[in-house]
Amino acid sequence: MPGHTARPDRSRPDNVLAHRWAPGDVVLWDNACVLHRADHSAVVGDRVMHRGMVASHVA
């Protein structure tokens, strides 16, 4: 992103989730506050991703 600099604390081991996929797994994350990187080197077969959005309601 233009104007943004990488922060080393974002990739510290205590801030990283490394998930080992198994059939039937579902993983959710909030793109507004999470950096996402996928390693597809060990992927066998198809991977299906769906994007969902939650609308906010202000009373």
C-alpha positions as CSV (number, residue, x, y, z in Angstrom):
1,M,0.0,0.0,0.0
2,P,1.4,3.4,-0.9
3,G,2.4,5.4,2.1
4,H,2.5,2.4,4.5
5,T,5.6,0.9,5.9
6,A,6.0,-2.7,7.2
7,R,6.1,-3.1,10.9
8,P,8.4,-5.9,12.1
9,D,6.1,-6.7,15.1
10,R,3.4,-7.9,12.7
11,S,5.3,-11.1,11.8
12,R,6.6,-12.0,15.3
13,P,5.8,-15.7,16.0
14,D,3.4,-14.7,18.8
15,N,1.4,-12.7,16.2
16,V,1.3,-15.4,13.5
17,L,-1.2,-18.1,12.9
18,A,0.1,-21.0,10.8
19,H,-2.8,-23.3,10.0
20,R,-2.4,-26.9,8.8
21,W,-5.4,-27.5,6.6
22,A,-7.5,-30.6,6.9
23,P,-10.6,-31.6,5.0
24,G,-13.7,-29.6,6.3
25,D,-11.7,-26.8,7.9
26,V,-13.1,-23.3,7.9
27,V,-10.9,-20.3,8.8
28,L,-12.3,-16.8,9.2
29,W,-10.4,-13.5,9.5
30,D,-11.1,-9.8,9.4
31,N,-9.3,-8.2,6.5
32,A,-9.6,-4.8,8.1
33,C,-7.1,-5.7,10.9
34,V,-5.2,-8.8,9.7
35,L,-2.3,-9.2,7.3
36,H,-2.9,-12.3,5.2
37,R,-0.4,-14.3,3.3
38,A,-0.9,-17.8,1.9
39,D,1.7,-20.5,1.1
40,H,0.2,-22.6,-1.6
41,S,3.3,-24.8,-2.1
42,A,1.7,-27.9,-0.4
43,V,-1.8,-27.4,-1.7
44,V,-3.2,-30.5,-3.3
45,G,-6.6,-30.3,-5.0
46,D,-9.0,-27.4,-5.1
47,R,-9.4,-24.7,-2.5
48,V,-12.7,-22.8,-2.3
49,M,-12.8,-19.3,-0.8
50,H,-15.9,-17.2,-0.2
51,R,-16.0,-13.6,0.8
52,G,-18.5,-12.4,3.3
53,M,-19.3,-8.9,4.4
54,V,-21.0,-7.8,7.6
55,A,-23.0,-4.5,7.4
56,S,-22.9,-2.3,10.4
57,H,-26.0,-0.8,11.8
58,V,-25.9,2.5,13.7
59,A,-29.0,3.2,15.8
